[in-house]
């Protein structure tokens, strides 16, 4: 298919077309330039780079081209292609992001997963903050907005005076392409927050996680596979009711933990709608707002279908993820992996340092599974979280704290 990609010296422009949408018309969950009343929604100073002029960028490795057909916004988007080694582009810039986080539109075209890293530098490039987000190959071919979370700090960066921006693509495979657009600042929340999620609603959610967390009065969310409730190794209704009374929430992870990439429309109804109906029928209205994609897998069709039935959709990746600032697309909220305890602690630290939301995911405790942690490790993490300056919340509290003023 002709993607309209051109070298940075190209001048051809075409009308914007995402799934047949002409220039200036927003798709279902895409940001628009004005509110319903015609007032300006986005401030020009919020834009870090709109990628309309690629000549400002220096290519350190890989290839940088312009994509004019099917661009996310404006006349073109940037395309970063992997050739020999990890692609890196950078440019001088004068901006400040103090009190803000970053959000970017991304469209992956690769057979392998990718990680987009955006590094802000100052002080002769000795001080920097690195933001990153992982993108699964299953999402190839459609535009999504991702909120970049801080993943590392070097020196003592002054975020009010950024002098250089560097973008690196890790993974994606040889020839893989990452299309990006509309890199912008979004407001940070008033403090750092952490939401703990336990996938699959295994029995150890009650016997280990709940027993530990209630000593610290820390709430959490279990993602239920509703057909498994009461099965051996999973939560039963008596345990669920006790946990609910103590402040836990119960979200959906489908009816049978099916891979939704392969689901038919009928199966999607059973898995997505059926699990929500189960939650509502059993009195879990708060949790019924949240859907966690099994295996963290989703694509455009799945997110569109889920958005008709849930307020939020949560992905998952084995590397560190973070959703930060005001969440720009509630159907692609990231979750980080808590099984590496020291890494999970660093997520807590960065949430405090940069007012991020960290959604940290655990699976079993003391089960010796690949994604599991020991009881001692979990106790160590919870104690660390309790002594931090971040606020633990449940998934249903996210909209009140991270939803933009003009809505999703």
N, C-alpha and C positions, 0 to 999 in steps of 0.2 A: 504493500500500500504506500502511496506517495504521502509522506508526512510533511512535505513542505519545508524540510530542513535545508539550511543554507549556511555557507561559511559566514564568518562574522563580517566580511566585506560586502555581503549581498545586500540588495536594496529592495527586493520584491516583498510586497506585503499582500496578505489575503484577508478575507473576512474570517472572523473567529467562528470555529465550528466544533463544538463539543456535543456529540450525539445529535448533530443537526441544528444546534443552537446558533443563531446569527450573532454577529458582533453586538455587544451592549445588552444582550439578554441573559439573565442569570439562570443557571440550572437550579434544580430543586433546593440544594443546600448550599449554593454558592453565594458568597457575599456580593452585594450590589453596591453601587456608588451612592445611592440615595435611599432614604427611608420611604415608607408609603406616603408620607406627607410631602415628599420632594426635598427634604432637608438633607444636606450633605452628611453622609455617615462616616466616611473615612477621611482622615486628615492627611494632607500631602506629606507632612513631616513624619508621619508614621511609617512611610515607605522607606525601607533600607535600600532596596534595589528592585526596579520593575523589569530589568533585563531588556529594555528597549534599545540600549546602546551597549553592545558587547565589546566595543573597542576599548572601554575603560578597564577591561580585565586582562591580566597577564596569565597565559597558560603555562604552568610549570610542568605539567605532564598530562597526557591524554589529549583530547580534542574538544574544542568548544565551538558549537554552531548555533544558528538561529532556527527555530521552528516557527513557521508562519501559518501553516495550515493546522487547525486544531489547537491553537495556542490557548492558554488558560485565560489570559486577559491582555487587552491591548493588541498590538499588531504582531507580537512574537513572544515566544518563550525561549529560554536557554536550554541547550541540549549538551550534556557532558557525557562524553563517550570514553569508555575504558579501552586502552590499547595495550601498551607495555607498562604494567604496574598501575598503581592507584592514580586516578586523575586528580589533579590539583589546579585550581585557579585562584587568583587573588587580585585585589585591587586596593589602592589607597582610598580612604574615605574619611570624611569628617562628620561624625555623628555621635550621639549619646544615647545609651539605652538604659540609663539608670532608672530604676523603678519599672522596667519593662521586661518582657520576655519576647521570644521570636516565634513567628509562625510563617510557614512557607507552603506553597502549592507544589505538589510533586506528582509526576507521572512516570512510573518505571517501565522500561522496555528491556527486560533481561530475563534470562532463564534461571538466574540465581538471586538469592536475597542480596540486599544492598543496605549499607549504612551511609546516611548523609551526615557529614560533620561540617558545622559552621563555626569557625573560630574568630573571635573578635580580639584584636591586639592593640596595645599602646605601649608607651615607654620604650621606644626603639625595639619594639617587638619582643621585649623580654617579659612582658606581662600579658596574660591572655586568659580568656574564658572559652571553653569549648562546649558547644551545644551539639546534640546529635539525636538522630532518630533512625530506627531500623525500619526497613520496608520489605515485606515479603514478596517473592516473585509472583505469588498468586494474585497480587493486586495490579499486575502489569496491564497497561492499556487504558486506565482511567485516572482522571485527575482527582486527587484528594488533598485536603488541607491537613497538615500535621503541625502540631505544636512541639517545638524543640525544647528539650530540657537540658539544663547544665549538666555536663558529665565530667568536667575536669577543670581545674584552675592551676595556673602557673604564675608565680610571683604575686604581685599586688595590683591587679588590673583596676583601672579607674573607668568604670562603665559610662561615665558622663563625658568621656573624651576618647572615643575610639578613632584610631588612625589607619587601621588596615583590617580588611575582612578576607578570610581564606576559606574556601570551600573544597572539601575533599570527599571523594566517593570511595568507600571500601566495599569489597565484594562486587556483585553484579556480573562477574564473569567476563571473559574476553569478548569485546565488542558490545558489552552491555551499555545501555544508555539510561541516564537519569535526566528527565526533563523537569526543570524547575521554573518557578515564576513567583512574582508578588511576595518577595521576602519582606516582611513587615514587623514592626513592633506592636505588641499587644500589651495591655496593662497587666501588671502583676497583682496578685491578691494582696491582702494586707499583712499576710504572714505565710509561713510554710505549713502545708497540710500533708498528711499521710493517710491513705485509705488502704486497709488490709483486706485482701480477698483470698478466699480458700476455694480452689477449683474442685469441682466434682462432688463436693459435700460428703467427703469420706468420714468414716466413724471417728477418726482422730481429730476432726474438727471439734467434736464434743469432748472426747476423752483427754486430749492434750491441749489444743489451742484454746478452747473455751475456758478450761480450768485454769490455764495460765493467765489469759487476758482479763478474766473477771477479777483477779487479785489486784489488777492495776486500773480497773474501771475503764478499759479500752474497748470500744466497739469494733465490730468487724462485719464482713459480709461473706456468706457462703454462696457459691454459685451452684445451684441445684441441677442435677440431671434428674428430672422429676420421676421418670420411670424406675429409677434406682432407689428411691426413698424406701427404706425398710429392708432392702436387700442386705445380704451379708457383706460387711465391710463398709456400709454406707450409713448415713444418719437415718434414724427412725423418727416418727412423728412426736413421740414423747420427748426425745432429745431436742428436736427442732422447736417445740413449744417452750421448753425451758430456756433455750438460747434466745428466742424471740422476746420472752419476758424480761431478759437481761439487756436488751438493746441491740441484739444481732439482727441483721437483715438477710433475706434470702432472695437472690437474683436468679435469673434463668441461664442455664447452659444447655438448652434444648431438652427434649424429652428423653433421648437415648444417646446423647453425645455423638451424634452423627456428623461426619464431615460435610459441611454444607456446600462445599464446592461441587459435590456430586449429586446434590439433592434435586429431585424433581419438584414441580410446583406442589403436588399433593404431599410429598414428604416434607417440604418446607412448612406447609400448613400444620402438619402434625407436630413437627419439631419446634417451630418458632411460636405459632399461635397456641398450639396445644399446651406447651409448657407455661405460657403466660396465663392461660385459663386455669391451669392447675394452681398456680400461685394465687390468683384472685379468689378461686373457690375455697382456698384454705386460709384466707385472711392476710396474705402478704402483699398488700397494696403497694407499700414502699418499694419492696424488692422487684415488683412486677414492672418497674420503670426501666430496669437495667438488663441488658442481654450481653453475655460473654460468649464470643465466637469460639466454638470447640476447636482446639488445637491452634487458636489464634488466627484461623484462616477465614478470609473474606475476599470478595470482589465487589464490583459495582452493583451487580444484580442482587447480591445478598444484602449489602448495606441498604439499598433502596427498599427491599422487602422488609427488613427489620425495622427501618425507620417508620414504617406504617403502623407498627405495633408497640414500639418501645421508644422511650425518650433518649436513651443512651446505648451505644454499642461499644464494647471493649475488646480490643485485640490483645495479643500476647506474643512475646518473642523471648528467646532465651538470653539475648543480650540485654543490657540495661536500657530501659525506656523511661520516658517521663512525659506526662502531659503538663504543660505549664501555662501560667497566665490565664486569661479568659479562653476557654476552650472554643475553638473556631468551628469545628465539626464534631457534633456529639456522637456521630456514628463511627468514628475512628479514634476513640480515646485509647491511649497506650497504657499498657501495664508492664511493669518491670518484674524480673525474676528474683524472688527472695531466697533461693536455695543457697546462694553463696553469701554467707552471713556478713562478712566484712564488706562486701559490695553493697548489701542491703543497708548497712550502717552508713556508708558513704552517701547513699541516696537520701537518708534522713538528714545528714549534714548539709547536703546541697539544697534540700527543700528549705531548710532554715536560712541558709546563706543567701539564696536567690528567690525566696518566696515562691517556690515551686509547689505544685501538687504532684506527689509521688503515689502512684497506685502500685502497691507491692503485692505480688502474688506468691502464695505458698500452695503446696499440694499436701501430701501426707506428712505426718510426723511420726518418727520411730517405726516406719514401715520398711525401710531399706530399699525404697524404690529410687529410680534414677533422678526423679525430681524432688525427692523428700529431704527433710532435715531431721536431725535428732532432737529429742526433747530438750537436751542441754543447750544445743545451738539456738533453739527457738526461745528458750528462757533468757539466754544472753541477749538476743536481739530485742525482746520485749522490754527488758530492763533498760537497754540503751535508748529505746524509743521513749520510754516513760521519763527518762532524765533529760530528754532533749527539749528544745523550744518550739517544736512543731505541734500542731493539733491533730489528733487522730479523728477521722470522720468515717461515715459509711457512704456508700455510693449514692444513696438518695439525697444526701446533703450537697453533692457536687453542684447541681444547678443553682442553688441559692448563693453559692460562693464564686462560681466560675462561669456562669452564663453571662454573655455580653448584655449590656443594658438594652440593646435593641433586639435581643433574642437570637435564637438559632434559626 
